[in-house]
């Protein structure tokens, strides 16, 4: 049976994802509108038979949502192959968009048996740990820039690598106004941010992702991570070297960009 264009295109992107290659830009019919990009992303993810260790919220900045005329963020799966330990090296290429600093939550697998309405109060008992995280973002395509949420969503959420800092046991702390900082001291490069830029606050972003997992009937048989969106936006990588991220009351995380 002859494959459709969406099947052929998803095969190419999955190959690029698995082999760390770059391909030509995806057809706009799969990337311009978020609803089509979501459909394409899910098709691609269904073809990858590797362990999923978490999920990420993307497009969580209110200003960014307004710019692209979207009402809410989106989420994508995170595979074990793309999660590294704190301080590890990440090789970038011409399709790398930048680096982000995020709040990550470790969630109990028992969440998937939650029968009550998902809200911030009853979610807290399912959070085991919290940690600062760095995400290196980029395409598997030979293209630059962001013209829509669909651009990011269609390409596996544009996640290249995640690095998880020292995790702490979760306690009920206010996360809606914590100062954040991402720097490269060697190049005297520094960007300041705040957790309140993340879809009101990281817990609200977490709730968004978990509600979507329930709606999409997704279940994992292990504890998993949820990364809640950048507190500093997508910071261009102007120079290589060590990038250090700090989030007040949570901790530090670093990555060596090569």
C-alpha positions in Angstrom: 0.0 0.0 0.0 1.4 3.4 -1.0 2.3 5.7 1.9 0.7 9.0 2.3 2.6 12.3 2.5 2.2 12.5 6.3 3.5 8.9 6.7 6.5 9.6 4.5 7.3 12.9 6.2 6.9 11.4 9.7 9.3 8.5 8.8 11.9 11.1 7.7 11.6 13.1 11.0 11.7 10.0 13.1 14.8 8.9 11.3 16.4 12.3 11.9 15.4 12.1 15.6 16.9 8.6 16.1 20.1 9.2 14.1 20.7 12.8 15.1 20.5 14.0 11.6 19.1 17.1 9.9 16.5 17.0 7.1 14.8 19.5 4.9 12.1 21.7 6.5 8.7 19.9 7.0 5.8 20.9 4.7 3.9 23.9 6.2 0.6 21.9 6.1 2.0 19.9 9.1 3.5 22.8 11.0 1.5 26.1 10.5 -1.5 25.2 12.6 -1.0 23.8 16.1 -3.8 21.3 15.7 -2.1 19.8 12.7 1.3 19.9 14.4 -0.1 18.0 17.4 -1.5 15.3 15.1 1.8 15.0 13.3 3.8 14.9 16.6 1.7 12.1 18.0 2.2 10.1 14.8 5.9 10.5 15.0 6.0 9.6 18.7 4.0 6.5 18.0 6.8 5.3 15.8 9.5 5.5 18.4 9.8 2.4 20.5 12.1 3.8 23.2 11.4 4.6 26.9 9.6 7.8 27.7 10.7 9.3 31.0 8.6 12.4 31.1 6.8 15.3 29.3 7.4 18.9 28.7 5.2 21.9 28.5 6.1 24.3 25.7 4.9 27.8 24.7 4.2 28.6 28.4 5.0 32.3 28.1 1.8 34.4 28.2 3.4 37.0 25.9 4.4 34.3 23.4 0.9 32.9 23.4 -0.5 36.3 22.6 2.0 36.8 19.9 1.1 33.6 18.1 -2.6 33.9 19.0 -2.8 30.7 21.0 -5.0 30.1 24.0 -2.8 27.6 25.8 0.6 25.8 25.6 1.2 22.3 24.3 3.1 19.3 25.6 5.4 16.7 24.1 7.0 13.4 25.3 10.6 13.3 26.6 12.6 10.2 25.8 15.3 8.7 28.0 17.9 9.1 25.3 17.6 12.9 25.5 17.9 13.3 29.3 21.5 13.8 30.7 23.0 14.2 34.1 23.9 17.6 35.5 27.0 19.2 33.9 27.2 16.9 30.9 28.2 18.1 27.4 25.7 18.9 24.6 26.8 19.3 21.0 24.9 21.9 19.1 24.4 22.6 15.4 23.1 25.2 13.0 19.5 24.2 13.8 19.9 24.8 17.5 17.5 27.6 18.7 18.9 28.2 22.2 18.9 27.2 25.8 16.2 27.4 28.5 16.0 27.2 32.3 13.1 25.4 33.8 11.5 23.9 36.9 11.1 20.1 36.7 8.8 18.0 38.9 9.2 14.2 39.5 5.7 12.7 39.6 4.6 9.3 41.1 3.2 6.8 38.7 0.2 6.4 40.9 -1.0 9.7 39.4 -2.3 7.7 36.5 -4.9 6.2 38.8 -6.1 9.6 40.1 -9.9 9.7 39.9 -10.5 13.1 41.3 -10.5 16.4 39.4 -6.9 17.5 38.7 -6.2 20.6 40.8 -3.1 22.1 42.4 -4.1 20.9 45.9 -4.5 17.2 45.2 -1.5 17.2 42.8 1.0 18.1 45.5 0.8 14.6 47.0 2.0 13.1 43.8 5.1 15.2 43.5 8.1 13.5 45.0 10.9 15.9 43.9 11.6 19.3 42.3 14.8 20.3 40.4 16.2 23.0 38.2 16.6 21.9 34.6 18.3 23.1 31.4 16.7 22.4 28.0 18.6 22.8 24.8 16.1 23.4 22.1 16.4 23.0 18.3 15.1 21.5 15.2 15.9 18.2 13.4 15.4 20.3 10.3 17.6 22.8 8.4 15.7 25.8 9.4 15.9 28.7 11.8 13.4 30.9 13.7 9.9 30.3 15.1 6.9 31.4 13.2 4.2 29.5 15.1 3.7 27.0 18.0 3.3 24.4 15.3 6.9 24.9 14.2 8.1 23.7 17.6 5.4 21.2 18.3 5.7 19.3 15.1 9.4 18.7 15.6 9.1 16.7 18.9 8.6 20.0 20.8 12.0 21.0 19.5 13.7 19.4 22.5 17.3 18.3 21.9 18.6 17.6 25.4 17.4 18.0 29.1 19.8 18.2 32.0 18.5 17.8 35.5 20.2 19.6 38.4 20.3 18.4 42.0 16.8 17.3 42.9 15.2 18.0 46.3 12.3 16.4 48.0 9.2 18.5 47.2 7.7 20.8 49.8 4.9 23.2 49.4 6.8 26.4 48.5 5.5 29.4 46.6 6.8 29.1 43.1 5.1 32.1 41.5 7.8 34.7 42.1 11.2 33.1 42.2 14.2 34.8 40.6 16.1 32.8 38.0 19.4 33.3 36.3 21.2 31.7 33.3 24.9 32.7 32.7 28.1 31.8 30.9 30.8 33.3 33.1 33.6 32.7 30.6 31.9 35.0 28.1 30.4 37.4 30.7 26.9 36.5 29.5 23.9 36.6 31.8 20.1 36.5 31.5 17.7 37.1 34.4 14.2 35.7 34.6 11.4 34.7 37.0 9.1 31.7 37.5 6.1 33.9 37.1 6.6 33.9 33.3 5.8 30.2 33.2 2.1 30.0 32.4 1.4 32.0 35.6 3.6 29.7 37.7 5.3 26.3 37.2 2.6 24.4 39.2 -0.1 25.7 36.9 2.0 24.5 33.9 2.4 21.1 35.6 -1.4 20.9 36.1 -1.9 21.7 32.4 0.4 18.9 31.3 -1.1 16.3 33.7 -4.6 17.2 32.5 -3.6 16.6 28.9 -2.1 13.2 29.8 -5.4 12.2 31.3 -7.3 13.5 28.3 -5.0 11.7 25.9 -5.2 8.5 28.0 -1.5 8.3 28.4 0.0 6.1 31.2 3.5 5.1 32.2 4.5 2.3 34.5 7.2 4.3 36.3 7.6 7.7 38.0 8.2 10.4 35.5 9.4 14.0 35.0 7.4 17.0 33.9 9.3 20.0 32.7 7.2 23.1 33.0 8.6 25.7 30.5 11.4 28.3 30.4 11.7 31.0 33.1 14.1 33.0 30.8 12.6 32.4 27.4 14.7 30.8 24.6 18.1 32.3 25.2 20.3 32.2 22.0 23.6 30.4 22.5 26.0 33.1 21.4 29.1 31.4 22.7 30.0 27.8 23.7 31.2 26.8 27.1 29.6 26.1 30.5 26.1 27.5 31.1 24.9 27.7 34.7 21.3 28.0 35.7 20.1 29.1 39.1 16.5 29.1 40.5 16.0 30.6 44.0 15.0 28.1 46.7 15.4 25.2 44.2 19.0 25.0 43.2 21.5 25.0 40.3 22.0 23.1 37.0 24.7 23.3 34.3 25.6 22.1 30.9 28.7 22.4 28.7 27.8 23.5 25.2 30.2 22.3 22.6 
